[in-house]
C-alpha cells in the first residue's frame, strides 16, 4: 500500500474518530443551542490550512484539502469538476489528478477530503493560497484554501538514512516523531527540521529510548553506523491562539556527515483538531 493511500485512509479515520468524539458532546446541546437553525447558505466551504511541503526536484507534490459541504437537505454526491487550478505567487498550477474521499456526515453538512496531485515543477518556493475549480459547463469558482508552501529543492533523496516509524496524524500540533537508521559507516549528527509556517515555531530536539518515548535520553543527537534512534522534534510557539489549527507538514531534515551538511525529507504529517457540530458551524461561519 502506498504512503499516499495510507495517509488518505488515516486522515479519513481521524475525521471519523474526531467527529464521533465531538458528537457525544454536541448532540446533547444541539437543540438547546439551536445549532441546526444557524447554518449559513448551502455550498462548499474549504478549511484554511497553514501548511509546508518540501520536495526534491523530480517529485510530484501532493496535497489534501478539507471540505465542508453545507446542505439543507441530504445530498449523496459532491459536485463534479473537470479541472482544478492552484493559484500561487509564481502563477497558476494545473492539477494533474484529483480524488474525493468522503468523510463523516451531519444533519446539515458532509465532510470531504480532496486530494490533489501537482505536476513536477522547477526548484523554488511556491506559495499557494487559492483554488480555482471549473465544472463541466465551464463555470468556475475560486476558493481561499489558506497558505500552502511547496518548497522544491535541487538534488535527490540521499541514501544515508532510512526512516522507521513516524508521525502520520495527530490531533494537536505538538511534535514530529521519527525513527532514524544510519545506513553509512560514519557517525551522523542530526541538526534540525526546516519548514516555514504562518505561525512562528521553534523546534526542540529530544531523543527517546523507544518510539513511545517512555524514557528520554540525555545524549547528543548522533546516530552511530547501523544504529537506529528515535527523535522527537517538539514545536513551541509564542503565539497564544486557541483557534483550531489545520496543519500539513512535510519538513526537510538537516544532518551532518563527514563535516558535510546534507538534508532529506520526512513524510507528510497531518495535524487536525477534534471537532464537533458546534466547532464545524463556527468554522463555516468564519469562512463565509
C-alpha positions as CSV (number, residue, x, y, z in Angstrom):
1,X,0.0,0.0,0.0
2,X,1.4,3.4,-1.0
3,X,2.1,6.1,1.6
4,X,-0.4,8.4,-0.2
5,X,-3.2,5.9,0.1
6,X,-2.3,5.1,3.7
7,X,-2.3,8.8,4.5
8,X,-5.8,9.1,2.9
9,X,-7.1,6.2,5.0
10,X,-5.6,7.6,8.2
11,X,-6.9,11.1,7.5
12,X,-10.4,9.8,7.0
13,X,-10.1,7.6,10.1
14,X,-9.1,10.7,12.1
15,X,-12.1,12.6,10.8
16,X,-14.4,9.7,11.9
17,X,-12.8,9.5,15.4
18,X,-12.8,13.2,16.0
19,X,-16.4,13.5,14.7
20,X,-17.6,10.7,16.9
21,X,-15.9,12.2,20.0
22,X,-17.4,15.6,19.2
23,X,-20.9,14.3,18.6
24,X,-21.1,12.7,22.0
25,X,-20.7,16.2,23.5
26,X,-22.6,18.2,20.9
27,X,-25.7,16.0,20.4
28,X,-26.8,16.8,24.0
29,X,-26.7,20.5,23.4
30,X,-27.8,20.9,19.8
31,X,-31.4,21.6,20.5
32,X,-30.7,23.9,23.4
33,X,-28.1,25.9,21.5
34,X,-30.2,26.0,18.2
35,X,-27.2,24.7,16.2
36,X,-29.4,23.2,13.5
37,X,-31.1,26.5,12.8
38,X,-28.0,28.7,12.4
39,X,-26.2,27.2,9.4
40,X,-25.1,29.6,6.6
41,X,-26.2,29.2,3.0
42,X,-25.8,25.8,1.2
43,X,-22.5,25.5,-0.5
44,X,-18.9,24.3,-0.4
45,X,-16.5,25.7,2.3
46,X,-12.8,25.0,2.3
47,X,-10.9,24.9,5.6
48,X,-7.9,27.1,5.6
49,X,-4.7,25.3,6.2
50,X,-1.3,26.5,7.3
51,X,1.0,24.1,5.6
52,X,4.5,23.4,4.3
53,X,5.6,20.6,2.0
54,X,9.2,20.0,1.0
55,X,10.2,18.0,-2.2
56,X,13.2,17.2,-4.3
57,X,13.1,18.1,-7.9
58,X,11.5,15.4,-10.0
59,X,8.9,14.6,-7.4
60,X,5.2,15.3,-7.9
61,X,3.8,17.3,-5.0
62,X,0.5,16.1,-3.4
63,X,-1.8,18.0,-1.0
64,X,-5.0,17.2,0.7
65,X,-7.8,19.8,1.3
66,X,-10.7,19.6,3.7
67,X,-14.1,20.5,2.5
68,X,-17.3,21.2,4.5
69,X,-20.4,20.9,2.2
70,X,-23.4,22.6,3.9
71,X,-26.8,21.3,2.7
72,X,-30.3,22.0,3.9
73,X,-31.4,18.6,2.6
74,X,-29.4,15.3,2.4
75,X,-27.1,15.1,-0.6
76,X,-25.5,11.9,-1.9
77,X,-22.7,13.2,-4.1
78,X,-20.3,16.1,-4.2
79,X,-20.1,18.5,-7.1
80,X,-18.2,17.2,-10.1
81,X,-15.5,19.4,-11.6
82,X,-13.4,18.7,-14.7
83,X,-10.4,21.0,-13.9
84,X,-8.6,22.2,-10.8
85,X,-6.1,25.0,-10.8
86,X,-4.0,26.2,-7.9
87,X,-3.1,29.9,-7.8
88,X,0.4,30.6,-6.5
89,X,2.7,33.6,-6.2
90,X,4.5,32.2,-9.3
91,X,1.4,31.7,-11.4
92,X,-1.2,29.1,-12.0
93,X,-0.5,25.4,-11.4
94,X,-2.9,22.9,-13.2
95,X,-3.6,19.9,-11.1
96,X,-2.8,16.6,-12.9
97,X,-5.3,14.4,-10.9
98,X,-7.9,14.9,-8.2
99,X,-9.8,12.5,-5.9
100,X,-12.6,13.0,-3.4
101,X,-12.6,10.9,-0.2
102,X,-15.9,11.1,1.7
103,X,-15.8,11.6,5.5
104,X,-18.4,11.8,8.3
105,X,-21.8,13.4,7.7
106,X,-24.0,15.5,9.9
107,X,-27.6,16.6,9.5
108,X,-26.6,19.8,7.9
109,X,-23.2,19.1,6.4
110,X,-20.9,16.5,4.9
111,X,-17.1,16.4,5.2
112,X,-14.8,15.5,2.3
113,X,-11.1,15.3,1.6
114,X,-9.9,16.5,-1.8
115,X,-6.5,15.0,-2.8
116,X,-4.7,17.0,-5.5
117,X,-1.6,15.7,-7.4
118,X,0.6,18.5,-8.8
119,X,2.9,18.3,-11.8
120,X,6.7,18.2,-11.5
121,X,7.9,21.7,-11.0
122,X,11.2,23.6,-11.2
123,X,13.1,24.1,-7.9
124,X,11.8,27.1,-5.9
125,X,9.3,28.1,-3.3
126,X,5.7,28.3,-4.4
127,X,3.1,29.9,-2.1
128,X,-0.4,28.7,-2.9
129,X,-3.5,30.3,-1.3
130,X,-6.4,29.8,-3.8
131,X,-8.0,27.0,-5.8
132,X,-10.0,27.5,-9.0
133,X,-12.5,24.8,-9.9
134,X,-14.1,24.5,-13.3
135,X,-17.2,22.4,-13.8
136,X,-18.5,20.6,-17.0
137,X,-20.4,23.8,-18.0
138,X,-17.2,25.8,-17.8
139,X,-18.5,27.7,-14.7
140,X,-15.7,28.4,-12.3
141,X,-15.4,29.1,-8.6
142,X,-12.4,30.3,-6.7
143,X,-11.8,29.3,-3.0
144,X,-9.4,30.5,-0.4
145,X,-7.5,27.4,0.9
146,X,-5.2,29.1,3.4
147,X,-1.5,29.1,2.9
148,X,0.4,26.1,1.3
149,X,4.1,26.5,0.8
150,X,5.5,24.0,-1.7
151,X,9.3,24.1,-1.4
152,X,11.2,22.2,-4.1
153,X,15.0,21.9,-3.8
154,X,17.6,20.6,-6.2
155,X,19.0,17.2,-5.8
156,X,17.7,13.7,-5.0
157,X,16.9,11.8,-1.8
158,X,20.2,10.6,-0.2
159,X,20.7,7.0,0.9
160,X,22.5,7.8,4.2
161,X,19.3,7.5,6.3
162,X,16.3,5.1,6.4
163,X,13.2,6.0,8.3
164,X,11.2,3.6,10.5
165,X,8.1,4.5,12.5
166,X,7.0,8.1,12.1
167,X,4.2,10.6,12.8
168,X,1.3,10.4,10.3
169,X,-1.6,12.1,12.0
170,X,-2.1,14.0,15.3
171,X,-5.0,16.0,16.8
172,X,-2.5,18.7,18.1
173,X,0.4,20.5,16.6
174,X,2.8,19.4,19.3
175,X,5.7,17.3,17.8
176,X,7.0,15.2,14.9
177,X,8.5,11.9,15.9
178,X,10.6,9.6,13.7
179,X,12.9,6.6,13.9
180,X,16.2,7.2,12.0
181,X,18.5,4.5,10.9
182,X,22.1,5.3,9.9
183,X,22.9,3.3,6.7
184,X,26.5,4.5,6.5
185,X,29.9,3.7,8.1
186,X,30.1,7.2,9.5
187,X,28.6,8.9,12.5
188,X,25.6,11.2,11.6
189,X,24.7,14.3,13.5
190,X,21.0,15.2,13.4
191,X,20.8,19.0,13.2
192,X,17.2,20.4,12.8
193,X,14.0,20.4,10.9
194,X,13.4,23.1,8.3
195,X,10.0,24.4,7.4
196,X,8.0,27.6,7.3
197,X,4.5,28.1,8.7
198,X,2.4,31.2,9.1
199,X,2.7,30.8,12.8
200,X,6.2,31.3,14.2
201,X,7.5,28.0,15.6
202,X,10.7,26.9,17.4
203,X,11.8,23.3,17.4
204,X,13.3,21.4,20.4
205,X,15.0,18.1,19.6
206,X,14.7,15.2,22.1
207,X,15.9,11.6,21.9
208,X,13.8,8.7,23.1
209,X,14.6,5.2,24.3
210,X,11.8,3.8,22.1
211,X,9.1,5.2,19.7
212,X,6.6,5.7,22.5
213,X,9.2,7.9,24.3
214,X,8.8,6.0,27.6
215,X,12.2,7.5,28.5
216,X,14.1,10.5,27.3
217,X,17.9,10.0,26.7
218,X,20.3,12.7,27.7
219,X,22.5,12.2,24.7
220,X,24.0,14.2,21.8
221,X,21.9,13.9,18.6
222,X,24.2,11.5,16.9
223,X,23.3,8.2,15.2
224,X,26.2,5.7,15.1
225,X,26.7,3.5,12.0
226,X,24.0,0.9,11.8
227,X,22.2,2.4,14.8
228,X,18.5,3.3,15.0
229,X,17.4,6.2,17.2
230,X,14.1,7.9,17.9
231,X,14.0,11.7,17.6
232,X,11.1,13.9,18.7
233,X,11.1,17.4,17.4
234,X,8.8,19.4,19.7
235,X,7.1,22.5,18.4
236,X,7.0,25.6,20.6
237,X,5.1,28.8,19.6
238,X,5.0,32.1,21.4
239,X,1.6,32.9,19.8
240,X,-1.3,32.4,22.2
241,X,-4.0,31.3,19.8
242,X,-6.7,28.7,20.8
243,X,-8.4,28.7,17.4
244,X,-8.5,25.3,15.7
245,X,-5.3,24.7,13.6
246,X,-5.2,22.6,10.4
247,X,-1.5,22.0,9.5
248,X,0.0,19.7,6.9
249,X,3.8,19.3,7.4
250,X,6.4,17.6,5.1
251,X,9.7,19.1,6.5
252,X,13.3,18.9,5.5
253,X,15.6,17.2,8.0
254,X,19.2,18.6,8.0
255,X,22.1,16.5,9.2
256,X,25.9,16.4,9.1
257,X,28.1,13.6,8.0
258,X,31.9,13.8,7.3
259,X,31.8,17.5,8.0
260,X,29.3,18.0,5.2
261,X,25.8,19.4,5.7
262,X,23.1,17.4,3.9
263,X,19.3,17.1,4.0
264,X,16.5,14.7,3.4
265,X,12.7,14.9,3.6
266,X,10.4,13.5,6.2
267,X,6.9,12.1,5.2
268,X,3.8,14.2,5.5
269,X,2.2,14.6,8.9
270,X,-1.3,16.0,9.3
271,X,-2.4,17.9,12.4
272,X,-6.2,18.3,12.7
273,X,-8.1,19.1,15.9
274,X,-11.0,17.3,17.4
275,X,-14.2,18.9,16.1
276,X,-17.9,18.7,16.8
277,X,-21.0,20.2,15.3
278,X,-20.6,23.5,17.1
279,X,-16.9,23.8,16.1
280,X,-17.7,22.9,12.5
281,X,-20.5,25.5,12.5
282,X,-18.1,28.2,13.8
283,X,-15.5,27.2,11.2
284,X,-18.1,27.5,8.4
285,X,-19.2,30.9,9.6
286,X,-15.6,32.1,9.8
287,X,-15.1,31.0,6.2
288,X,-18.4,32.6,5.0
